[in-house]
Amino acid sequence: MRFGVNIPAFDQLSNPKEIARLARMAEDSGWNGFFIWDDLIRDNGPCGDTTVCLAAIAMSTNKISFGPMVIALPRRHPWKVAREAVSLDILSDGRLILGIGLGDPPESYERLGQIGDIKYRARWTDEALRVIELLWRGEETNFRGEYLRVDGVRFTPVPVQKPRIPIWIGGWWPNKGPMRRAARWDGAIPGKWEQILSPQEAAEIRDFIASNRADITSFDLAVSGITPHDDHNKAAEIVRPYIEVGATWWIEDLGPTRFGTSWEIKPEQITEIEARIVAGPPRI
């Protein structure tokens, strides 16, 4: 199992310099991955730009994997996402993991004049993912879909990683649609709204992925949760059942769920975030 942290770029952490500082701290403390939330509308405080923060992480670290967990793809043009991802992959010498989701809630789309209907966003996302994959090949791309069209476009440079930048798909369990989508790509980031996914649920997801995919050996199942910074035995006790059911990544939740607050990071919580990062990943 590999270990990462996931942090919302909210409030004080909306500053890319702060995100970069914590990413360096995570790398120095032995974590394998550093991930950030993707948000655009936030009424109760500042919110950082995802791509700029990811660039700051890439420039301030040397070996840790990083990426968005997850980008709300229907908010963006897929060709722009494809170009940004390649640039981040080159900037980091091939360390980007691209987390993709539909985005929540629907109102966050509708307030900006976009379509919030989840079925529309799901179909659009499937087309957009196909377009991104085709553009990353660096060959002339022609695509006709229900929503998207590409005529004779060739994108270069191509990603550092082969066969492509890993794509992980996020979604709320027990919704089957996102995990069915995940089975077509490289990894899954299942979650439950303001709850912790249980080991039994992780096992159910692993089985569901296996039933929708020919080979699961190279597939990543990333689960998130909360472990203490000052009790390594307790941390190992929490994580071990997820390893036993086939999870390949543990993503330490350093967001509001950890603190029991509503979508905000208070100044005093930064100290706890730093303490959890410096303590390093659970020791199994």
Disulfide bonds with the S-S distance in Angstrom:
none
